[in-house]
């Protein structure tokens, strides 16, 4: 049996098709593969400045000096940011992270590159 029919909840291969849905015999979870494909297509892909796909937990480097409200220094180009979290766009900012020396903040994906 192929992995496409594994249970999405418990990863069991013990599943069967019931009309348009699939049902897991171990945890009784039901899902519709066509709805799952539509949801996957609707999720936006966030790209860095070089066109690489970003994911939660990635480390990135800032490519441009950035001014930060409330900070006298700002963020210098080449600063490394670890463990980013991707969020829905918040005033054009789609990365939530903590920057050493600055603290928690939002960044735009166009201003970073994946390490």
MMTF fields as JSON, N, C-alpha, C and O atoms, coordinates in Angstrom:
{
  "mmtfVersion": "1.0.0",
  "mmtfProducer": "UNKNOWN",
  "numBonds": 459,
  "numAtoms": 460,
  "numGroups": 115,
  "numChains": 1,
  "numModels": 1,
  "chainsPerModel": [1],
  "groupsPerChain": [115],
  "chainIdList": ["A"],
  "bondAtomList": [4, 2, 8, 6, 12, 10, 16, 14, 20, 18, 24, 22, 28, 26, 32, 30, 36, 34, 40, 38, 44, 42, 48, 46, 52, 50, 56, 54, 60, 58, 64, 62, 68, 66, 72, 70, 76, 74, 80, 78, 84, 82, 88, 86, 92, 90, 96, 94, 100, 98, 104, 102, 108, 106, 112, 110, 116, 114, 120, 118, 124, 122, 128, 126, 132, 130, 136, 134, 140, 138, 144, 142, 148, 146, 152, 150, 156, 154, 160, 158, 164, 162, 168, 166, 172, 170, 176, 174, 180, 178, 184, 182, 188, 186, 192, 190, 196, 194, 200, 198, 204, 202, 208, 206, 212, 210, 216, 214, 220, 218, 224, 222, 228, 226, 232, 230, 236, 234, 240, 238, 244, 242, 248, 246, 252, 250, 256, 254, 260, 258, 264, 262, 268, 266, 272, 270, 276, 274, 280, 278, 284, 282, 288, 286, 292, 290, 296, 294, 300, 298, 304, 302, 308, 306, 312, 310, 316, 314, 320, 318, 324, 322, 328, 326, 332, 330, 336, 334, 340, 338, 344, 342, 348, 346, 352, 350, 356, 354, 360, 358, 364, 362, 368, 366, 372, 370, 376, 374, 380, 378, 384, 382, 388, 386, 392, 390, 396, 394, 400, 398, 404, 402, 408, 406, 412, 410, 416, 414, 420, 418, 424, 422, 428, 426, 432, 430, 436, 434, 440, 438, 444, 442, 448, 446, 452, 450, 456, 454],
  "bondOrderList": [1, 1, 1, 1, 1, 1, 1, 1, 1, 1, 1, 1, 1, 1, 1, 1, 1, 1, 1, 1, 1, 1, 1, 1, 1, 1, 1, 1, 1, 1, 1, 1, 1, 1, 1, 1, 1, 1, 1, 1, 1, 1, 1, 1, 1, 1, 1, 1, 1, 1, 1, 1, 1, 1, 1, 1, 1, 1, 1, 1, 1, 1, 1, 1, 1, 1, 1, 1, 1, 1, 1, 1, 1, 1, 1, 1, 1, 1, 1, 1, 1, 1, 1, 1, 1, 1, 1, 1, 1, 1, 1, 1, 1, 1, 1, 1, 1, 1, 1, 1, 1, 1, 1, 1, 1, 1, 1, 1, 1, 1, 1, 1, 1, 1],
  "groupList": [{"groupName": "UNK", "atomNameList": ["N", "CA", "C", "O"], "elementList": ["N", "C", "C", "O"], "formalChargeList": [0, 0, 0, 0], "bondAtomList": [1, 0, 2, 1, 3, 2], "bondOrderList": [1, 1, 2], "singleLetterCode": "X", "chemCompType": "L-PEPTIDE LINKING"}],
  "groupTypeList": [0, 0, 0, 0, 0, 0, 0, 0, 0, 0, 0, 0, 0, 0, 0, 0, 0, 0, 0, 0, 0, 0, 0, 0, 0, 0, 0, 0, 0, 0, 0, 0, 0, 0, 0, 0, 0, 0, 0, 0, 0, 0, 0, 0, 0, 0, 0, 0, 0, 0, 0, 0, 0, 0, 0, 0, 0, 0, 0, 0, 0, 0, 0, 0, 0, 0, 0, 0, 0, 0, 0, 0, 0, 0, 0, 0, 0, 0, 0, 0, 0, 0, 0, 0, 0, 0, 0, 0, 0, 0, 0, 0, 0, 0, 0, 0, 0, 0, 0, 0, 0, 0, 0, 0, 0, 0, 0, 0, 0, 0, 0, 0, 0, 0, 0],
  "groupIdList": [1, 2, 3, 4, 5, 6, 7, 8, 9, 10, 11, 12, 13, 14, 15, 16, 17, 18, 19, 20, 21, 22, 23, 24, 25, 26, 27, 28, 29, 30, 31, 32, 33, 34, 35, 36, 37, 38, 39, 40, 41, 42, 43, 44, 45, 46, 47, 48, 49, 50, 51, 52, 53, 54, 55, 56, 57, 58, 59, 60, 61, 62, 63, 64, 65, 66, 67, 68, 69, 70, 71, 72, 73, 74, 75, 76, 77, 78, 79, 80, 81, 82, 83, 84, 85, 86, 87, 88, 89, 90, 91, 92, 93, 94, 95, 96, 97, 98, 99, 100, 101, 102, 103, 104, 105, 106, 107, 108, 109, 110, 111, 112, 113, 114, 115],
  "secStructList": [7, 7, 4, 4, 4, 1, 7, 6, 6, 6, 7, 7, 1, 7, 3, 3, 3, 3, 6, 6, 3, 3, 3, 3, 6, 6, 6, 7, 7, 3, 3, 7, 2, 2, 2, 2, 2, 2, 2, 2, 2, 2, 1, 7, 7, 7, 5, 7, 6, 6, 1, 7, 5, 7, 7, 6, 6, 7, 7, 3, 3, 3, 7, 1, 7, 5, 7, 7, 6, 6, 7, 1, 1, 7, 5, 7, 6, 6, 7, 3, 3, 7, 1, 7, 3, 3, 3, 3, 3, 3, 6, 6, 3, 3, 3, 3, 3, 3, 3, 6, 6, 6, 3, 3, 3, 3, 3, 7, 4, 4, 4, 3, 3, 3, 7],
  "xCoordList": [0.845, 0.0, 0.89, 1.919, 0.51, 1.332, 1.158, 0.181, 2.137, 2.108, 0.993, 0.637, 0.428, -0.609, -1.881, -2.726, -2.038, -3.221, -2.915, -3.723, -1.761, -1.456, -2.348, -2.702, -2.703, -3.513, -2.74, -1.566, -3.385, -2.738, -2.556, -1.743, -3.304, -3.24, -2.246, -1.424, -2.318, -1.46, -0.456, 0.316, -0.449, 0.465, 0.289, 1.209, -0.856, -1.126, -1.411, -1.986, -1.005, -1.319, -2.63, -3.081, -3.228, -4.462, -5.657, -6.375, -5.859, -6.921, -7.747, -7.316, -8.927, -9.772, -10.532, -10.719, -10.966, -11.696, -13.191, -13.699, -13.889, -15.334, -15.895, -15.883, -16.387, -16.849, -15.681, -14.682, -15.783, -14.721, -13.723, -12.694, -13.997, -13.155, -12.289, -12.542, -11.263, -10.45, -10.644, -10.785, -10.652, -10.894, -9.77, -9.366, -9.273, -8.245, -8.937, -9.812, -8.552, -9.155, -8.594, -9.194, -7.456, -6.854, -7.33, -7.64, -7.393, -7.803, -9.132, -9.619, -9.728, -11.023, -11.041, -12.103, -9.865, -9.78, -10.256, -9.928, -11.034, -11.524, -11.01, -10.967, -10.615, -10.16, -10.499, -10.692, -10.565, -10.85, -9.586, -9.215, -8.918, -7.663, -7.801, -6.859, -8.947, -9.111, -9.127, -8.6, -9.724, -9.714, -8.313, -7.918, -7.56, -6.198, -5.331, -4.495, -5.519, -4.747, -5.097, -4.214, -6.39, -6.803, -6.216, -5.784, -6.191, -5.621, -4.121, -3.601, -3.425, -1.984, -1.674, -0.691, -2.515, -2.294, -2.597, -1.979, -3.54, -3.935, -2.919, -2.897, -2.074, -1.074, 0.014, 0.539, 0.347, 1.33, 2.741, 3.045, 3.582, 4.984, 5.748, 5.589, 6.575, 7.342, 8.768, 9.418, 9.254, 10.578, 11.498, 11.048, 12.808, 13.78, 14.207, 13.632, 15.191, 15.635, 16.187, 16.139, 16.708, 17.27, 16.266, 16.607, 15.048, 14.028, 13.983, 13.284, 14.708, 14.668, 13.437, 13.04, 12.84, 11.654, 12.076, 12.992, 11.393, 11.664, 10.68, 9.529, 11.147, 10.309, 10.525, 11.534, 9.582, 9.727, 10.987, 11.272, 11.752, 12.968, 14.221, 15.314, 14.103, 15.284, 16.126, 15.646, 17.374, 18.264, 18.468, 18.61, 18.483, 18.63, 19.656, 20.016, 20.119, 21.03, 20.354, 19.746, 20.459, 19.894, 20.812, 22.032, 20.242, 21.066, 21.223, 21.945, 20.556, 20.57, 20.525, 19.866, 21.22, 21.121, 19.681, 19.059, 19.151, 17.766, 17.695, 18.369, 16.879, 16.62, 15.537, 14.601, 15.662, 14.698, 14.139, 14.89, 12.804, 12.166, 12.543, 12.486, 12.926, 13.25, 14.653, 15.019, 15.449, 16.824, 17.755, 17.48, 18.855, 19.8, 20.701, 21.23, 20.883, 21.834, 21.195, 21.716, 20.117, 19.518, 20.166, 20.929, 19.864, 20.403, 21.326, 20.929, 22.543, 23.534, 23.364, 22.917, 23.723, 23.719, 24.666, 25.761, 24.261, 25.076, 24.725, 25.269, 23.823, 23.41, 22.659, 21.808, 22.971, 22.315, 21.142, 21.225, 20.057, 18.849, 18.504, 18.339, 18.393, 18.115, 16.667, 16.026, 16.167, 14.855, 13.721, 13.028, 13.536, 12.469, 11.115, 11.036, 10.056, 8.684, 7.979, 7.993, 7.362, 6.624, 5.215, 4.567, 4.742, 3.429, 2.67, 3.252, 1.373, 0.617, 1.138, 1.609, 1.054, 1.604, 1.083, -0.127, 1.988, 1.687, 2.331, 3.501, 1.559, 2.081, 3.264, 4.235, 3.187, 4.242, 5.335, 6.19, 5.332, 6.334, 5.767, 4.677, 6.506, 5.992, 6.909, 6.731, 7.889, 8.785, 8.774, 8.948, 8.574, 8.668, 9.942, 10.185, 10.761, 12.035, 12.558, 11.986, 13.65, 14.371, 15.757, 16.467, 16.135, 17.44, 18.312, 17.905, 19.523, 20.439, 20.693, 20.995, 20.57, 20.814, 19.614, 19.612, 18.601, 17.408, 16.198, 15.5, 15.94, 14.784, 13.83, 14.2, 12.6, 11.589, 11.147, 10.946, 10.997, 10.561, 10.069, 10.185, 9.52, 9.062, 10.011, 10.528, 10.243, 11.081, 10.335, 9.415, 10.741, 10.209, 11.127, 12.351, 10.516, 11.302, 12.202, 13.21, 11.84, 12.658, 13.989, 14.881, 14.142, 15.352, 16.266, 17.218, 15.989, 16.822, 17.162, 16.49, 18.22, 18.542, 18.798, 19.338, 18.391, 18.506, 19.956, 20.71, 20.346, 21.725, 21.832, 22.909],
  "yCoordList": [-1.18, 0.0, 1.242, 1.265, 2.254, 3.446, 4.355, 4.243, 5.269, 6.189, 7.216, 7.83, 7.425, 8.436, 8.067, 8.932, 6.806, 6.384, 6.08, 5.447, 6.521, 6.4, 7.357, 8.424, 6.98, 7.847, 9.119, 9.06, 10.258, 11.539, 11.809, 12.648, 11.107, 11.333, 10.4, 10.852, 9.09, 8.124, 7.418, 6.585, 7.733, 7.154, 5.649, 4.977, 5.13, 3.714, 3.434, 4.268, 2.26, 1.834, 1.055, 0.654, 0.846, 0.082, 1.001, 1.39, 1.344, 2.272, 1.662, 0.72, 2.204, 1.765, 2.955, 3.962, 2.828, 3.897, 3.678, 2.576, 4.747, 4.714, 5.875, 7.02, 5.574, 6.586, 7.522, 7.07, 8.82, 9.787, 9.927, 10.582, 9.336, 9.493, 8.26, 7.185, 8.453, 7.355, 7.287, 8.32, 6.077, 5.872, 5.017, 4.021, 5.419, 4.645, 3.67, 4.069, 2.404, 1.395, 1.436, 0.874, 2.092, 2.118, 3.297, 3.126, 4.5, 5.675, 6.252, 7.221, 5.674, 6.064, 7.474, 8.084, 7.987, 9.302, 9.171, 8.197, 10.16, 10.175, 11.422, 12.501, 11.273, 12.424, 12.249, 11.137, 13.381, 13.403, 13.881, 15.044, 13.039, 13.423, 14.64, 15.424, 14.812, 15.966, 17.274, 18.281, 17.275, 18.476, 18.765, 19.926, 17.72, 17.905, 18.531, 19.384, 18.121, 18.685, 20.15, 20.966, 20.497, 21.888, 22.748, 23.871, 22.243, 22.997, 23.199, 24.268, 22.196, 22.314, 23.355, 24.086, 23.426, 24.405, 25.819, 26.777, 25.959, 27.292, 27.907, 29.126, 27.08, 27.616, 28.303, 27.744, 29.53, 30.317, 29.82, 29.43, 29.838, 29.487, 30.793, 31.738, 30.836, 32.04, 31.827, 30.848, 32.76, 32.665, 33.731, 34.812, 33.422, 34.419, 35.272, 35.146, 36.125, 37.036, 36.299, 36.829, 35.092, 34.312, 33.339, 32.62, 33.306, 32.414, 31.047, 30.16, 30.85, 29.581, 29.548, 30.573, 28.379, 28.221, 28.234, 27.515, 29.066, 29.141, 28.26, 28.108, 27.675, 26.847, 27.244, 27.862, 26.89, 27.153, 26.478, 25.336, 27.192, 26.642, 26.889, 26.564, 27.453, 27.747, 28.846, 29.615, 28.909, 30.005, 30.862, 30.336, 32.177, 33.099, 34.169, 34.368, 34.854, 35.976, 37.207, 37.144, 38.33, 39.586, 40.116, 40.113, 40.574, 40.988, 42.503, 42.988, 43.25, 44.699, 45.291, 44.733, 46.42, 47.097, 47.533, 48.115, 47.253, 47.578, 48.494, 48.261, 49.525, 50.382, 49.727, 49.137, 49.831, 49.225, 50.309, 51.042, 50.409, 51.384, 51.114, 49.97, 52.146, 52.008, 51.522, 51.309, 51.342, 50.891, 51.87, 52.323, 52.192, 53.135, 52.484, 53.169, 51.162, 50.505, 49.9, 50.107, 49.179, 48.495, 47.154, 46.662, 46.563, 45.252, 45.435, 46.003, 44.958, 45.074, 43.945, 42.85, 44.227, 43.196, 42.083, 42.352, 40.846, 39.699, 39.132, 38.1, 39.786, 39.271, 37.957, 37.851, 36.961, 35.656, 35.605, 36.058, 35.046, 34.87, 33.39, 32.82, 32.767, 31.333, 31.09, 31.925, 29.935, 29.445, 30.422, 30.882, 30.735, 31.649, 30.948, 29.723, 31.735, 31.225, 31.977, 33.208, 31.248, 31.87, 32.183, 31.355, 33.389, 33.84, 34.396, 34.623, 34.615, 35.313, 36.741, 37.27, 37.347, 38.676, 39.662, 39.808, 40.326, 41.321, 42.623, 42.876, 43.457, 44.696, 44.417, 45.174, 43.341, 42.988, 42.135, 41.633, 41.955, 41.145, 39.744, 39.576, 38.73, 37.376, 36.413, 35.198, 36.949, 36.138, 36.703, 37.906, 35.85, 36.22, 35.58, 34.397, 36.351, 35.816, 36.622, 37.645, 36.143, 36.873, 37.179, 36.283, 38.45, 38.884, 39.19, 39.932, 38.613, 38.861, 40.354, 41.044, 40.846, 42.249, 43.15, 44.295, 42.665, 43.472, 42.888, 43.606, 41.6, 40.929, 40.423, 40.26, 40.176, 39.636, 40.693, 41.852, 40.288, 41.226, 40.479, 39.257, 41.231, 40.701, 41.17, 42.285, 40.302, 40.64, 40.317, 39.5, 40.965, 40.654, 39.584, 39.645, 38.629, 37.537, 38.025, 37.389, 39.159, 39.691, 40.236, 40.497, 40.415, 41.016, 39.992, 40.369, 38.714, 37.665, 36.617, 36.499, 35.864, 34.696, 33.51, 33.642, 32.351, 31.111, 30.694, 30.8, 30.214, 29.755, 28.306, 27.717],
  "zCoordList": [0.0, 0.0, 0.0, 0.675, -0.736, -0.849, 0.367, 1.108, 0.56, 1.691, 1.585, 2.591, 0.389, 0.237, 0.984, 1.216, 1.364, 2.096, 3.559, 4.238, 4.05, 5.471, 6.237, 5.736, 7.431, 8.284, 8.597, 8.964, 8.455, 8.698, 10.188, 10.577, 11.01, 12.449, 13.14, 13.937, 12.835, 13.535, 12.62, 13.093, 11.321, 10.326, 10.119, 9.652, 10.453, 10.253, 8.777, 8.077, 8.316, 6.959, 6.913, 5.84, 8.055, 8.175, 7.904, 8.825, 6.619, 6.214, 5.098, 4.433, 4.901, 3.791, 3.236, 3.918, 1.993, 1.329, 1.508, 1.305, 1.891, 2.046, 1.233, 1.684, 0.026, -0.93, -1.261, -1.819, -0.93, -1.234, -0.097, -0.266, 1.046, 2.237, 2.459, 1.916, 3.274, 3.762, 5.262, 5.915, 5.824, 7.247, 7.816, 7.216, 8.981, 9.681, 10.63, 11.399, 10.58, 11.449, 12.871, 13.787, 13.059, 14.384, 15.224, 16.403, 14.633, 15.419, 14.95, 15.532, 13.904, 13.351, 12.758, 12.633, 12.396, 11.754, 10.304, 9.626, 9.832, 8.452, 7.75, 8.341, 6.472, 5.703, 4.232, 3.74, 3.552, 2.115, 1.405, 1.561, 0.638, -0.019, -0.934, -1.053, -1.578, -2.474, -1.689, -2.163, -0.495, 0.346, 0.858, 0.964, 1.176, 1.668, 0.583, 0.88, -0.674, -1.781, -1.988, -2.254, -1.869, -2.023, -0.916, -1.177, 0.325, 1.442, 1.26, 1.579, 0.756, 0.544, -0.525, -0.413, -1.568, -2.624, -2.137, -2.601, -1.21, -0.759, 0.202, 0.371, 0.839, 1.745, 0.934, -0.028, 1.34, 0.612, 0.914, 2.042, -0.091, 0.064, 0.264, -0.508, 1.3, 1.592, 1.113, 1.48, 0.282, -0.321, 0.245, 0.626, 0.299, 0.718, -0.474, -1.555, -0.296, -1.344, -2.564, -3.674, -2.378, -3.482, -4.096, -5.035, -3.589, -4.126, -3.473, -3.963, -2.378, -1.648, -0.751, -0.197, -0.608, 0.234, 1.699, 2.099, 2.499, 3.935, 4.685, 4.276, 5.796, 6.651, 8.106, 8.444, 8.957, 10.385, 10.896, 10.538, 11.743, 12.325, 11.52, 11.984, 10.328, 9.508, 10.135, 10.968, 9.729, 10.091, 8.848, 7.744, 9.025, 7.906, 8.238, 9.399, 7.201, 7.334, 6.756, 5.687, 7.463, 6.982, 5.883, 6.049, 4.754, 3.612, 3.502, 2.632, 4.373, 4.273, 5.681, 6.559, 5.914, 7.201, 7.425, 6.536, 8.614, 8.92, 10.14, 11.143, 10.044, 11.189, 12.023, 11.483, 13.337, 14.242, 15.145, 15.788, 15.193, 16.064, 17.507, 17.958, 18.233, 19.638, 19.91, 21.066, 18.869, 19.04, 18.347, 17.236, 19.009, 18.421, 17.381, 16.505, 17.468, 16.573, 15.329, 14.233, 15.442, 14.298, 14.054, 14.885, 12.911, 12.542, 11.348, 10.33, 11.472, 10.399, 9.381, 9.72, 8.144, 7.104, 7.514, 8.008, 7.316, 7.688, 9.052, 9.446, 9.786, 11.092, 10.9, 10.017, 11.72, 11.626, 12.587, 13.728, 12.099, 12.899, 12.852, 11.773, 14.026, 14.104, 14.489, 15.127, 14.093, 14.515, 14.204, 15.111, 12.937, 12.537, 12.564, 12.476, 12.686, 12.6, 11.494, 11.469, 10.577, 9.486, 9.958, 10.598, 9.637, 10.067, 8.878, 7.817, 9.046, 8.014, 7.969, 8.975, 6.824, 6.633, 7.676, 7.852, 8.355, 9.378, 8.918, 9.203, 8.199, 7.598, 6.681, 6.669, 5.918, 4.981, 5.583, 4.854, 6.894, 7.585, 7.759, 8.308, 7.291, 7.361, 8.111, 8.03, 8.84, 9.666, 11.084, 11.277, 12.057, 13.461, 14.002, 13.766, 14.727, 15.199, 16.376, 16.754, 16.947, 17.983, 17.433, 16.976, 17.481, 16.993, 18.203, 19.097, 18.229, 19.347, 19.501, 18.527, 20.721, 21.012, 20.776, 21.226, 20.086, 19.786, 20.498, 21.214, 20.315, 20.908, 19.845, 18.682, 20.259, 19.352, 18.36, 18.721, 17.11, 16.076, 14.847, 14.755, 13.908, 12.62, 11.533, 11.588, 10.529, 9.394, 8.099, 8.088, 7.02, 5.698, 5.069, 5.192, 4.41, 3.818, 2.686, 2.377, 2.062, 0.958, 1.451, 0.644, 2.764, 3.312, 3.98, 4.665, 3.791, 4.38, 3.325, 2.3, 3.602, 2.76, 3.674, 4.772, 3.183, 3.953, 4.048, 3.081, 5.234, 5.436, 5.026, 5.115]
}
